[in-house]
């Protein structure tokens, strides 16, 4: 029997879309992550769509991002932005709140948050 992917365990496309939108809603409204918000365009529609497409494949669902844009090359795509520990932590603050609001088992939330942290930490391109 094949193990279910995080994408499937979360509930599929609708839940990944919800998580993406919740993440950006938090980022857009929480003044404590203003530095992170200011790194993004005023209109978050494109950012929302790209993150949704990326997360879909990253979580084991359809590879929407790769189909449209090719390999994500996350570090390369983030190089134009100064990503330091503060940026990582602000990003994680938004994603942690969004993940914690998911209606999934606690062990799955922990697994997701660990994977998100490892990826966010990998994005750092500035000395502390």
Backbone as XML, in Angstrom:
<?xml version="1.0"?>
<chain id="A" units="angstrom">
  <residue number="1" name="UNK">
    <atom name="N" x="0.842" y="-1.194" z="0.000"/>
    <atom name="CA" x="0.000" y="0.000" z="0.000"/>
    <atom name="C" x="0.880" y="1.248" z="0.000"/>
  </residue>
  <residue number="2" name="UNK">
    <atom name="N" x="0.572" y="2.177" z="-0.865"/>
    <atom name="CA" x="1.359" y="3.397" z="-0.989"/>
    <atom name="C" x="0.947" y="4.403" z="0.078"/>
  </residue>
  <residue number="3" name="UNK">
    <atom name="N" x="1.952" y="5.030" z="0.688"/>
    <atom name="CA" x="1.702" y="6.032" z="1.724"/>
    <atom name="C" x="1.100" y="7.291" z="1.096"/>
  </residue>
  <residue number="4" name="UNK">
    <atom name="N" x="0.170" y="7.904" z="1.811"/>
    <atom name="CA" x="-0.452" y="9.138" z="1.323"/>
    <atom name="C" x="0.532" y="10.302" z="1.420"/>
  </residue>
  <residue number="5" name="UNK">
    <atom name="N" x="0.430" y="11.210" z="0.480"/>
    <atom name="CA" x="1.286" y="12.395" z="0.478"/>
    <atom name="C" x="0.706" y="13.433" z="1.448"/>
  </residue>
  <residue number="6" name="UNK">
    <atom name="N" x="1.520" y="14.395" z="1.875"/>
    <atom name="CA" x="0.975" y="15.487" z="2.696"/>
    <atom name="C" x="-0.187" y="16.189" z="1.991"/>
  </residue>
  <residue number="7" name="UNK">
    <atom name="N" x="-0.091" y="16.342" z="0.672"/>
    <atom name="CA" x="-1.157" y="16.964" z="-0.119"/>
    <atom name="C" x="-2.472" y="16.221" z="0.110"/>
  </residue>
  <residue number="8" name="UNK">
    <atom name="N" x="-2.426" y="14.899" z="0.023"/>
    <atom name="CA" x="-3.622" y="14.082" z="0.227"/>
    <atom name="C" x="-4.072" y="14.109" z="1.684"/>
  </residue>
  <residue number="9" name="UNK">
    <atom name="N" x="-3.123" y="14.018" z="2.602"/>
    <atom name="CA" x="-3.456" y="14.011" z="4.034"/>
    <atom name="C" x="-4.115" y="15.321" z="4.467"/>
  </residue>
  <residue number="10" name="UNK">
    <atom name="N" x="-3.702" y="16.418" z="3.842"/>
    <atom name="CA" x="-4.281" y="17.726" z="4.176"/>
    <atom name="C" x="-5.697" y="17.874" z="3.639"/>
  </residue>
  <residue number="11" name="UNK">
    <atom name="N" x="-5.992" y="17.193" z="2.550"/>
    <atom name="CA" x="-7.316" y="17.314" z="1.952"/>
    <atom name="C" x="-7.309" y="17.777" z="0.514"/>
  </residue>
  <residue number="12" name="UNK">
    <atom name="N" x="-6.126" y="17.905" z="-0.083"/>
    <atom name="CA" x="-6.039" y="18.206" z="-1.502"/>
    <atom name="C" x="-6.063" y="19.681" z="-1.861"/>
  </residue>
  <residue number="13" name="UNK">
    <atom name="N" x="-6.460" y="19.923" z="-3.102"/>
    <atom name="CA" x="-6.361" y="21.251" z="-3.707"/>
    <atom name="C" x="-7.035" y="22.351" z="-2.895"/>
  </residue>
  <residue number="14" name="UNK">
    <atom name="N" x="-8.250" y="22.124" z="-2.444"/>
    <atom name="CA" x="-8.986" y="23.162" z="-1.724"/>
    <atom name="C" x="-8.283" y="23.593" z="-0.451"/>
  </residue>
  <residue number="15" name="UNK">
    <atom name="N" x="-7.692" y="22.633" z="0.260"/>
    <atom name="CA" x="-7.007" y="22.961" z="1.516"/>
    <atom name="C" x="-5.685" y="23.665" z="1.240"/>
  </residue>
  <residue number="16" name="UNK">
    <atom name="N" x="-4.974" y="23.240" z="0.212"/>
    <atom name="CA" x="-3.718" y="23.910" z="-0.148"/>
    <atom name="C" x="-4.012" y="25.340" z="-0.596"/>
  </residue>
  <residue number="17" name="UNK">
    <atom name="N" x="-5.080" y="25.539" z="-1.336"/>
    <atom name="CA" x="-5.482" y="26.884" z="-1.753"/>
    <atom name="C" x="-5.837" y="27.719" z="-0.515"/>
  </residue>
  <residue number="18" name="UNK">
    <atom name="N" x="-6.580" y="27.128" z="0.420"/>
    <atom name="CA" x="-6.954" y="27.833" z="1.648"/>
    <atom name="C" x="-5.698" y="28.230" z="2.429"/>
  </residue>
  <residue number="19" name="UNK">
    <atom name="N" x="-4.758" y="27.302" z="2.588"/>
    <atom name="CA" x="-3.525" y="27.568" z="3.332"/>
    <atom name="C" x="-2.758" y="28.729" z="2.688"/>
  </residue>
  <residue number="20" name="UNK">
    <atom name="N" x="-2.650" y="28.702" z="1.379"/>
    <atom name="CA" x="-1.948" y="29.766" z="0.655"/>
    <atom name="C" x="-2.629" y="31.107" z="0.886"/>
  </residue>
  <residue number="21" name="UNK">
    <atom name="N" x="-3.928" y="31.142" z="0.722"/>
    <atom name="CA" x="-4.662" y="32.397" z="0.912"/>
    <atom name="C" x="-4.581" y="32.879" z="2.352"/>
  </residue>
  <residue number="22" name="UNK">
    <atom name="N" x="-4.671" y="31.969" z="3.289"/>
    <atom name="CA" x="-4.594" y="32.363" z="4.706"/>
    <atom name="C" x="-3.217" y="32.936" z="5.019"/>
  </residue>
  <residue number="23" name="UNK">
    <atom name="N" x="-2.169" y="32.294" z="4.503"/>
    <atom name="CA" x="-0.803" y="32.784" z="4.685"/>
    <atom name="C" x="-0.692" y="34.243" z="4.220"/>
  </residue>
  <residue number="24" name="UNK">
    <atom name="N" x="-1.166" y="34.524" z="3.007"/>
    <atom name="CA" x="-1.060" y="35.883" z="2.485"/>
    <atom name="C" x="-2.001" y="36.849" z="3.184"/>
  </residue>
  <residue number="25" name="UNK">
    <atom name="N" x="-3.161" y="36.382" z="3.626"/>
    <atom name="CA" x="-4.062" y="37.252" z="4.395"/>
    <atom name="C" x="-3.396" y="37.694" z="5.697"/>
  </residue>
  <residue number="26" name="UNK">
    <atom name="N" x="-2.717" y="36.764" z="6.354"/>
    <atom name="CA" x="-2.004" y="37.086" z="7.598"/>
    <atom name="C" x="-0.876" y="38.070" z="7.295"/>
  </residue>
  <residue number="27" name="UNK">
    <atom name="N" x="-0.084" y="37.765" z="6.272"/>
    <atom name="CA" x="1.036" y="38.632" z="5.913"/>
    <atom name="C" x="0.546" y="40.037" z="5.558"/>
  </residue>
  <residue number="28" name="UNK">
    <atom name="N" x="-0.603" y="40.125" z="4.934"/>
    <atom name="CA" x="-1.132" y="41.399" z="4.473"/>
    <atom name="C" x="-1.742" y="42.228" z="5.600"/>
  </residue>
  <residue number="29" name="UNK">
    <atom name="N" x="-2.055" y="41.600" z="6.718"/>
    <atom name="CA" x="-2.771" y="42.318" z="7.780"/>
    <atom name="C" x="-2.024" y="42.433" z="9.103"/>
  </residue>
  <residue number="30" name="UNK">
    <atom name="N" x="-0.937" y="41.708" z="9.271"/>
    <atom name="CA" x="-0.209" y="41.705" z="10.548"/>
    <atom name="C" x="0.939" y="42.710" z="10.492"/>
  </residue>
  <residue number="31" name="UNK">
    <atom name="N" x="0.846" y="43.816" z="11.244"/>
    <atom name="CA" x="1.912" y="44.828" z="11.186"/>
    <atom name="C" x="3.272" y="44.317" z="11.669"/>
  </residue>
  <residue number="32" name="UNK">
    <atom name="N" x="3.303" y="43.212" z="12.408"/>
    <atom name="CA" x="4.586" y="42.706" z="12.900"/>
    <atom name="C" x="5.417" y="42.046" z="11.792"/>
  </residue>
  <residue number="33" name="UNK">
    <atom name="N" x="4.833" y="41.851" z="10.609"/>
    <atom name="CA" x="5.579" y="41.278" z="9.486"/>
    <atom name="C" x="5.649" y="42.272" z="8.316"/>
  </residue>
  <residue number="34" name="UNK">
    <atom name="N" x="5.625" y="43.559" z="8.644"/>
    <atom name="CA" x="5.631" y="44.612" z="7.626"/>
    <atom name="C" x="6.851" y="44.533" z="6.706"/>
  </residue>
  <residue number="35" name="UNK">
    <atom name="N" x="8.007" y="44.204" z="7.245"/>
    <atom name="CA" x="9.218" y="44.118" z="6.423"/>
    <atom name="C" x="9.040" y="43.042" z="5.352"/>
  </residue>
  <residue number="36" name="UNK">
    <atom name="N" x="8.495" y="41.906" z="5.741"/>
    <atom name="CA" x="8.215" y="40.835" z="4.785"/>
    <atom name="C" x="7.167" y="41.286" z="3.768"/>
  </residue>
  <residue number="37" name="UNK">
    <atom name="N" x="6.097" y="41.903" z="4.238"/>
    <atom name="CA" x="5.022" y="42.344" z="3.333"/>
    <atom name="C" x="5.544" y="43.335" z="2.309"/>
  </residue>
  <residue number="38" name="UNK">
    <atom name="N" x="6.434" y="44.223" z="2.760"/>
    <atom name="CA" x="6.966" y="45.253" z="1.869"/>
    <atom name="C" x="7.850" y="44.681" z="0.755"/>
  </residue>
  <residue number="39" name="UNK">
    <atom name="N" x="8.303" y="43.449" z="0.901"/>
    <atom name="CA" x="9.112" y="42.804" z="-0.136"/>
    <atom name="C" x="8.243" y="42.288" z="-1.289"/>
  </residue>
  <residue number="40" name="UNK">
    <atom name="N" x="6.936" y="42.279" z="-1.077"/>
    <atom name="CA" x="5.998" y="41.734" z="-2.051"/>
    <atom name="C" x="5.298" y="42.855" z="-2.819"/>
  </residue>
  <residue number="41" name="UNK">
    <atom name="N" x="4.767" y="42.533" z="-3.994"/>
    <atom name="CA" x="4.027" y="43.551" z="-4.750"/>
    <atom name="C" x="2.750" y="43.960" z="-4.018"/>
  </residue>
  <residue number="42" name="UNK">
    <atom name="N" x="2.244" y="45.140" z="-4.327"/>
    <atom name="CA" x="1.005" y="45.627" z="-3.703"/>
    <atom name="C" x="-0.133" y="44.648" z="-3.933"/>
  </residue>
  <residue number="43" name="UNK">
    <atom name="N" x="-0.244" y="44.147" z="-5.162"/>
    <atom name="CA" x="-1.273" y="43.162" z="-5.501"/>
    <atom name="C" x="-0.666" y="41.774" z="-5.319"/>
  </residue>
  <residue number="44" name="UNK">
    <atom name="N" x="-1.210" y="41.019" z="-4.385"/>
    <atom name="CA" x="-0.662" y="39.704" z="-4.051"/>
    <atom name="C" x="-1.218" y="38.564" z="-4.903"/>
  </residue>
  <residue number="45" name="UNK">
    <atom name="N" x="-2.058" y="38.865" z="-5.881"/>
    <atom name="CA" x="-2.706" y="37.798" z="-6.664"/>
    <atom name="C" x="-1.682" y="36.867" z="-7.319"/>
  </residue>
  <residue number="46" name="UNK">
    <atom name="N" x="-0.653" y="37.427" z="-7.934"/>
    <atom name="CA" x="0.363" y="36.608" z="-8.587"/>
    <atom name="C" x="1.160" y="35.794" z="-7.587"/>
  </residue>
  <residue number="47" name="UNK">
    <atom name="N" x="1.489" y="36.400" z="-6.454"/>
    <atom name="CA" x="2.221" y="35.689" z="-5.404"/>
    <atom name="C" x="1.391" y="34.531" z="-4.869"/>
  </residue>
  <residue number="48" name="UNK">
    <atom name="N" x="0.112" y="34.787" z="-4.650"/>
    <atom name="CA" x="-0.791" y="33.733" z="-4.158"/>
    <atom name="C" x="-0.820" y="32.555" z="-5.132"/>
  </residue>
  <residue number="49" name="UNK">
    <atom name="N" x="-0.962" y="32.860" z="-6.403"/>
    <atom name="CA" x="-1.074" y="31.789" z="-7.396"/>
    <atom name="C" x="0.219" y="30.993" z="-7.499"/>
  </residue>
  <residue number="50" name="UNK">
    <atom name="N" x="1.358" y="31.685" z="-7.516"/>
    <atom name="CA" x="2.635" y="30.977" z="-7.621"/>
    <atom name="C" x="2.890" y="30.109" z="-6.393"/>
  </residue>
  <residue number="51" name="UNK">
    <atom name="N" x="2.590" y="30.616" z="-5.191"/>
    <atom name="CA" x="2.809" y="29.799" z="-3.989"/>
    <atom name="C" x="1.866" y="28.603" z="-3.992"/>
  </residue>
  <residue number="52" name="UNK">
    <atom name="N" x="0.610" y="28.816" z="-4.373"/>
    <atom name="CA" x="-0.326" y="27.694" z="-4.449"/>
    <atom name="C" x="0.199" y="26.625" z="-5.407"/>
  </residue>
  <residue number="53" name="UNK">
    <atom name="N" x="0.642" y="27.044" z="-6.583"/>
    <atom name="CA" x="1.143" y="26.090" z="-7.570"/>
    <atom name="C" x="2.378" y="25.365" z="-7.050"/>
  </residue>
  <residue number="54" name="UNK">
    <atom name="N" x="3.286" y="26.104" z="-6.414"/>
    <atom name="CA" x="4.485" y="25.491" z="-5.855"/>
    <atom name="C" x="4.115" y="24.492" z="-4.757"/>
  </residue>
  <residue number="55" name="UNK">
    <atom name="N" x="3.282" y="24.935" z="-3.796"/>
    <atom name="CA" x="2.932" y="24.055" z="-2.675"/>
    <atom name="C" x="2.216" y="22.801" z="-3.138"/>
  </residue>
  <residue number="56" name="UNK">
    <atom name="N" x="1.426" y="22.917" z="-4.174"/>
    <atom name="CA" x="0.720" y="21.751" z="-4.697"/>
    <atom name="C" x="1.709" y="20.623" z="-5.000"/>
  </residue>
  <residue number="57" name="UNK">
    <atom name="N" x="2.746" y="20.930" z="-5.747"/>
    <atom name="CA" x="3.745" y="19.919" z="-6.085"/>
    <atom name="C" x="4.655" y="19.573" z="-4.925"/>
  </residue>
  <residue number="58" name="UNK">
    <atom name="N" x="5.059" y="20.564" z="-4.161"/>
    <atom name="CA" x="5.970" y="20.360" z="-3.027"/>
    <atom name="C" x="5.360" y="19.427" z="-1.996"/>
  </residue>
  <residue number="59" name="UNK">
    <atom name="N" x="4.053" y="19.492" z="-1.857"/>
    <atom name="CA" x="3.350" y="18.650" z="-0.881"/>
    <atom name="C" x="2.952" y="17.289" z="-1.445"/>
  </residue>
  <residue number="60" name="UNK">
    <atom name="N" x="3.300" y="17.029" z="-2.696"/>
    <atom name="CA" x="3.030" y="15.718" z="-3.277"/>
    <atom name="C" x="1.808" y="15.649" z="-4.164"/>
  </residue>
  <residue number="61" name="UNK">
    <atom name="N" x="1.243" y="16.794" z="-4.499"/>
    <atom name="CA" x="0.102" y="16.839" z="-5.414"/>
    <atom name="C" x="0.564" y="17.141" z="-6.824"/>
  </residue>
  <residue number="62" name="UNK">
    <atom name="N" x="-0.337" y="17.655" z="-7.644"/>
    <atom name="CA" x="0.025" y="17.971" z="-9.039"/>
    <atom name="C" x="1.167" y="18.979" z="-9.114"/>
  </residue>
  <residue number="63" name="UNK">
    <atom name="N" x="2.083" y="18.747" z="-10.027"/>
    <atom name="CA" x="3.245" y="19.618" z="-10.196"/>
    <atom name="C" x="2.928" y="20.838" z="-11.040"/>
  </residue>
  <residue number="64" name="UNK">
    <atom name="N" x="1.995" y="21.643" z="-10.582"/>
    <atom name="CA" x="1.505" y="22.787" z="-11.346"/>
    <atom name="C" x="2.599" y="23.806" z="-11.640"/>
  </residue>
  <residue number="65" name="UNK">
    <atom name="N" x="3.433" y="24.099" z="-10.643"/>
    <atom name="CA" x="4.491" y="25.097" z="-10.827"/>
    <atom name="C" x="5.484" y="24.626" z="-11.878"/>
  </residue>
  <residue number="66" name="UNK">
    <atom name="N" x="5.924" y="23.378" z="-11.750"/>
    <atom name="CA" x="6.912" y="22.848" z="-12.703"/>
    <atom name="C" x="6.349" y="22.815" z="-14.116"/>
  </residue>
  <residue number="67" name="UNK">
    <atom name="N" x="5.072" y="22.486" z="-14.248"/>
    <atom name="CA" x="4.447" y="22.443" z="-15.566"/>
    <atom name="C" x="4.451" y="23.819" z="-16.237"/>
  </residue>
  <residue number="68" name="UNK">
    <atom name="N" x="4.265" y="24.868" z="-15.445"/>
    <atom name="CA" x="4.166" y="26.222" z="-16.014"/>
    <atom name="C" x="5.503" y="26.956" z="-16.072"/>
  </residue>
  <residue number="69" name="UNK">
    <atom name="N" x="6.335" y="26.793" z="-15.033"/>
    <atom name="CA" x="7.554" y="27.594" z="-14.926"/>
    <atom name="C" x="8.846" y="26.786" z="-14.943"/>
  </residue>
  <residue number="70" name="UNK">
    <atom name="N" x="8.762" y="25.476" z="-14.903"/>
    <atom name="CA" x="9.967" y="24.657" z="-14.812"/>
    <atom name="C" x="10.372" y="24.468" z="-13.353"/>
  </residue>
  <residue number="71" name="UNK">
    <atom name="N" x="11.592" y="23.986" z="-13.160"/>
    <atom name="CA" x="12.081" y="23.717" z="-11.798"/>
    <atom name="C" x="11.986" y="24.977" z="-10.947"/>
  </residue>
  <residue number="72" name="UNK">
    <atom name="N" x="11.517" y="24.852" z="-9.695"/>
    <atom name="CA" x="11.349" y="26.043" z="-8.844"/>
    <atom name="C" x="12.630" y="26.830" z="-8.581"/>
  </residue>
  <residue number="73" name="UNK">
    <atom name="N" x="13.777" y="26.174" z="-8.438"/>
    <atom name="CA" x="15.039" y="26.867" z="-8.168"/>
    <atom name="C" x="14.825" y="27.969" z="-7.117"/>
  </residue>
  <residue number="74" name="UNK">
    <atom name="N" x="14.336" y="27.551" z="-5.975"/>
    <atom name="CA" x="13.914" y="28.504" z="-4.948"/>
    <atom name="C" x="14.991" y="29.498" z="-4.544"/>
  </residue>
  <residue number="75" name="UNK">
    <atom name="N" x="16.187" y="29.001" z="-4.254"/>
    <atom name="CA" x="17.243" y="29.942" z="-3.824"/>
    <atom name="C" x="17.555" y="30.955" z="-4.924"/>
  </residue>
  <residue number="76" name="UNK">
    <atom name="N" x="17.656" y="30.493" z="-6.149"/>
    <atom name="CA" x="17.958" y="31.396" z="-7.259"/>
    <atom name="C" x="16.857" y="32.450" z="-7.401"/>
  </residue>
  <residue number="77" name="UNK">
    <atom name="N" x="15.616" y="32.032" z="-7.327"/>
    <atom name="CA" x="14.498" y="32.962" z="-7.510"/>
    <atom name="C" x="14.389" y="33.967" z="-6.358"/>
  </residue>
  <residue number="78" name="UNK">
    <atom name="N" x="14.949" y="33.616" z="-5.204"/>
    <atom name="CA" x="14.892" y="34.529" z="-4.056"/>
    <atom name="C" x="16.147" y="35.396" z="-3.918"/>
  </residue>
  <residue number="79" name="UNK">
    <atom name="N" x="17.152" y="35.183" z="-4.767"/>
    <atom name="CA" x="18.396" y="35.945" z="-4.668"/>
    <atom name="C" x="18.216" y="37.459" z="-4.812"/>
  </residue>
  <residue number="80" name="UNK">
    <atom name="N" x="17.274" y="37.948" z="-5.620"/>
    <atom name="CA" x="17.117" y="39.404" z="-5.714"/>
    <atom name="C" x="16.636" y="40.047" z="-4.410"/>
  </residue>
  <residue number="81" name="UNK">
    <atom name="N" x="16.210" y="39.234" z="-3.453"/>
    <atom name="CA" x="15.675" y="39.745" z="-2.196"/>
    <atom name="C" x="16.638" y="39.435" z="-1.060"/>
  </residue>
  <residue number="82" name="UNK">
    <atom name="N" x="16.785" y="40.372" z="-0.138"/>
    <atom name="CA" x="17.638" y="40.161" z="1.032"/>
    <atom name="C" x="16.869" y="39.303" z="2.035"/>
  </residue>
  <residue number="83" name="UNK">
    <atom name="N" x="17.191" y="38.015" z="2.054"/>
    <atom name="CA" x="16.508" y="37.082" z="2.949"/>
    <atom name="C" x="17.472" y="36.721" z="4.076"/>
  </residue>
  <residue number="84" name="UNK">
    <atom name="N" x="17.134" y="37.217" z="5.265"/>
    <atom name="CA" x="17.954" y="36.923" z="6.434"/>
    <atom name="C" x="17.101" y="36.175" z="7.466"/>
  </residue>
  <residue number="85" name="UNK">
    <atom name="N" x="17.650" y="36.014" z="8.647"/>
    <atom name="CA" x="16.915" y="35.308" z="9.688"/>
    <atom name="C" x="15.606" y="35.988" z="10.048"/>
  </residue>
  <residue number="86" name="UNK">
    <atom name="N" x="15.587" y="37.318" z="10.022"/>
    <atom name="CA" x="14.357" y="38.045" z="10.327"/>
    <atom name="C" x="13.279" y="37.754" z="9.282"/>
  </residue>
  <residue number="87" name="UNK">
    <atom name="N" x="13.676" y="37.743" z="8.003"/>
    <atom name="CA" x="12.713" y="37.443" z="6.934"/>
    <atom name="C" x="12.189" y="36.018" z="7.086"/>
  </residue>
  <residue number="88" name="UNK">
    <atom name="N" x="13.113" y="35.083" z="7.340"/>
    <atom name="CA" x="12.710" y="33.685" z="7.558"/>
    <atom name="C" x="11.708" y="33.611" z="8.695"/>
  </residue>
  <residue number="89" name="UNK">
    <atom name="N" x="12.006" y="34.286" z="9.792"/>
    <atom name="CA" x="11.143" y="34.208" z="10.970"/>
    <atom name="C" x="9.784" y="34.863" z="10.728"/>
  </residue>
  <residue number="90" name="UNK">
    <atom name="N" x="9.768" y="35.968" z="9.984"/>
    <atom name="CA" x="8.481" y="36.597" z="9.679"/>
    <atom name="C" x="7.656" y="35.703" z="8.748"/>
  </residue>
  <residue number="91" name="UNK">
    <atom name="N" x="8.320" y="35.104" z="7.768"/>
    <atom name="CA" x="7.626" y="34.187" z="6.863"/>
    <atom name="C" x="7.051" y="33.017" z="7.666"/>
  </residue>
  <residue number="92" name="UNK">
    <atom name="N" x="7.874" y="32.475" z="8.554"/>
    <atom name="CA" x="7.429" y="31.340" z="9.374"/>
    <atom name="C" x="6.318" y="31.739" z="10.330"/>
  </residue>
  <residue number="93" name="UNK">
    <atom name="N" x="6.340" y="32.956" z="10.830"/>
    <atom name="CA" x="5.278" y="33.429" z="11.714"/>
    <atom name="C" x="3.925" y="33.347" z="10.996"/>
  </residue>
  <residue number="94" name="UNK">
    <atom name="N" x="3.893" y="33.816" z="9.753"/>
    <atom name="CA" x="2.651" y="33.774" z="8.966"/>
    <atom name="C" x="2.255" y="32.337" z="8.648"/>
  </residue>
  <residue number="95" name="UNK">
    <atom name="N" x="3.231" y="31.533" z="8.215"/>
    <atom name="CA" x="2.908" y="30.155" z="7.835"/>
    <atom name="C" x="2.531" y="29.329" z="9.058"/>
  </residue>
  <residue number="96" name="UNK">
    <atom name="N" x="3.167" y="29.566" z="10.187"/>
    <atom name="CA" x="2.829" y="28.821" z="11.400"/>
    <atom name="C" x="1.396" y="29.104" z="11.813"/>
  </residue>
  <residue number="97" name="UNK">
    <atom name="N" x="1.002" y="30.358" z="11.780"/>
    <atom name="CA" x="-0.379" y="30.691" z="12.135"/>
    <atom name="C" x="-1.357" y="30.017" z="11.170"/>
  </residue>
  <residue number="98" name="UNK">
    <atom name="N" x="-1.058" y="30.075" z="9.879"/>
    <atom name="CA" x="-1.944" y="29.463" z="8.886"/>
    <atom name="C" x="-2.025" y="27.945" z="9.080"/>
  </residue>
  <residue number="99" name="UNK">
    <atom name="N" x="-0.876" y="27.289" z="9.271"/>
    <atom name="CA" x="-0.862" y="25.831" z="9.470"/>
    <atom name="C" x="-1.619" y="25.465" z="10.738"/>
  </residue>
  <residue number="100" name="UNK">
    <atom name="N" x="-1.422" y="26.234" z="11.796"/>
    <atom name="CA" x="-2.092" y="25.922" z="13.056"/>
    <atom name="C" x="-3.611" y="26.057" z="12.968"/>
  </residue>
  <residue number="101" name="UNK">
    <atom name="N" x="-4.104" y="26.782" z="11.976"/>
    <atom name="CA" x="-5.545" y="26.924" z="11.768"/>
    <atom name="C" x="-6.124" y="25.809" z="10.896"/>
  </residue>
  <residue number="102" name="UNK">
    <atom name="N" x="-5.254" y="24.995" z="10.297"/>
    <atom name="CA" x="-5.733" y="23.866" z="9.498"/>
    <atom name="C" x="-6.465" y="22.864" z="10.385"/>
  </residue>
  <residue number="103" name="UNK">
    <atom name="N" x="-7.466" y="22.225" z="9.823"/>
    <atom name="CA" x="-8.195" y="21.183" z="10.539"/>
    <atom name="C" x="-7.593" y="19.829" z="10.179"/>
  </residue>
  <residue number="104" name="UNK">
    <atom name="N" x="-6.357" y="19.617" z="10.675"/>
    <atom name="CA" x="-5.643" y="18.359" z="10.448"/>
    <atom name="C" x="-5.021" y="17.916" z="11.767"/>
  </residue>
  <residue number="105" name="UNK">
    <atom name="N" x="-4.559" y="16.682" z="11.790"/>
    <atom name="CA" x="-3.937" y="16.121" z="12.996"/>
    <atom name="C" x="-2.694" y="16.918" z="13.401"/>
  </residue>
  <residue number="106" name="UNK">
    <atom name="N" x="-2.437" y="16.977" z="14.698"/>
    <atom name="CA" x="-1.281" y="17.720" z="15.208"/>
    <atom name="C" x="0.041" y="17.193" z="14.654"/>
  </residue>
  <residue number="107" name="UNK">
    <atom name="N" x="0.164" y="15.865" z="14.486"/>
    <atom name="CA" x="1.421" y="15.315" z="13.957"/>
    <atom name="C" x="1.675" y="15.820" z="12.533"/>
  </residue>
  <residue number="108" name="UNK">
    <atom name="N" x="0.598" y="16.005" z="11.750"/>
    <atom name="CA" x="0.755" y="16.504" z="10.388"/>
    <atom name="C" x="1.147" y="17.981" z="10.410"/>
  </residue>
  <residue number="109" name="UNK">
    <atom name="N" x="0.544" y="18.754" z="11.312"/>
    <atom name="CA" x="0.947" y="20.157" z="11.455"/>
    <atom name="C" x="2.431" y="20.249" z="11.782"/>
  </residue>
  <residue number="110" name="UNK">
    <atom name="N" x="2.896" y="19.414" z="12.709"/>
    <atom name="CA" x="4.311" y="19.430" z="13.101"/>
    <atom name="C" x="5.212" y="19.065" z="11.929"/>
  </residue>
  <residue number="111" name="UNK">
    <atom name="N" x="4.807" y="18.070" z="11.154"/>
    <atom name="CA" x="5.590" y="17.651" z="9.990"/>
    <atom name="C" x="5.644" y="18.782" z="8.952"/>
  </residue>
  <residue number="112" name="UNK">
    <atom name="N" x="4.519" y="19.420" z="8.710"/>
    <atom name="CA" x="4.474" y="20.537" z="7.762"/>
    <atom name="C" x="5.353" y="21.688" z="8.227"/>
  </residue>
  <residue number="113" name="UNK">
    <atom name="N" x="5.240" y="22.050" z="9.502"/>
    <atom name="CA" x="6.015" y="23.184" z="10.014"/>
    <atom name="C" x="7.510" y="22.912" z="9.974"/>
  </residue>
  <residue number="114" name="UNK">
    <atom name="N" x="7.910" y="21.685" z="10.239"/>
    <atom name="CA" x="9.330" y="21.340" z="10.154"/>
    <atom name="C" x="9.826" y="21.488" z="8.708"/>
  </residue>
  <residue number="115" name="UNK">
    <atom name="N" x="9.040" y="20.990" z="7.756"/>
    <atom name="CA" x="9.427" y="21.091" z="6.344"/>
    <atom name="C" x="9.445" y="22.553" z="5.882"/>
  </residue>
  <residue number="116" name="UNK">
    <atom name="N" x="8.442" y="23.336" z="6.305"/>
    <atom name="CA" x="8.417" y="24.758" z="5.941"/>
    <atom name="C" x="9.627" y="25.480" z="6.531"/>
  </residue>
  <residue number="117" name="UNK">
    <atom name="N" x="9.953" y="25.192" z="7.796"/>
    <atom name="CA" x="11.097" y="25.862" z="8.421"/>
    <atom name="C" x="12.386" y="25.527" z="7.676"/>
  </residue>
  <residue number="118" name="UNK">
    <atom name="N" x="12.588" y="24.250" z="7.383"/>
    <atom name="CA" x="13.817" y="23.848" z="6.696"/>
    <atom name="C" x="13.945" y="24.547" z="5.345"/>
  </residue>
  <residue number="119" name="UNK">
    <atom name="N" x="12.845" y="24.670" z="4.631"/>
    <atom name="CA" x="12.861" y="25.334" z="3.334"/>
    <atom name="C" x="13.082" y="26.838" z="3.503"/>
  </residue>
  <residue number="120" name="UNK">
    <atom name="N" x="12.384" y="27.455" z="4.447"/>
    <atom name="CA" x="12.545" y="28.897" z="4.685"/>
    <atom name="C" x="13.976" y="29.213" z="5.123"/>
  </residue>
  <residue number="121" name="UNK">
    <atom name="N" x="14.543" y="28.360" z="5.945"/>
    <atom name="CA" x="15.911" y="28.586" z="6.405"/>
    <atom name="C" x="16.901" y="28.467" z="5.240"/>
  </residue>
  <residue number="122" name="UNK">
    <atom name="N" x="16.625" y="27.569" z="4.317"/>
    <atom name="CA" x="17.466" y="27.379" z="3.139"/>
    <atom name="C" x="17.450" y="28.606" z="2.226"/>
  </residue>
  <residue number="123" name="UNK">
    <atom name="N" x="16.412" y="29.413" z="2.301"/>
    <atom name="CA" x="16.275" y="30.597" z="1.452"/>
    <atom name="C" x="17.163" y="31.749" z="1.894"/>
  </residue>
  <residue number="124" name="UNK">
    <atom name="N" x="17.693" y="31.686" z="3.119"/>
    <atom name="CA" x="18.523" y="32.796" z="3.610"/>
    <atom name="C" x="19.723" y="33.001" z="2.689"/>
  </residue>
  <residue number="125" name="UNK">
    <atom name="N" x="19.963" y="34.265" z="2.336"/>
    <atom name="CA" x="21.091" y="34.594" z="1.474"/>
    <atom name="C" x="21.888" y="35.790" z="2.015"/>
  </residue>
  <residue number="126" name="UNK">
    <atom name="N" x="21.616" y="36.142" z="3.256"/>
    <atom name="CA" x="22.307" y="37.263" z="3.909"/>
    <atom name="C" x="22.991" y="36.773" z="5.184"/>
  </residue>
  <residue number="127" name="UNK">
    <atom name="N" x="24.162" y="37.310" z="5.433"/>
    <atom name="CA" x="24.861" y="37.014" z="6.688"/>
    <atom name="C" x="24.098" y="37.635" z="7.845"/>
  </residue>
  <residue number="128" name="UNK">
    <atom name="N" x="24.147" y="36.993" z="8.966"/>
    <atom name="CA" x="23.442" y="37.517" z="10.148"/>
    <atom name="C" x="24.292" y="38.569" z="10.830"/>
  </residue>
</chain>
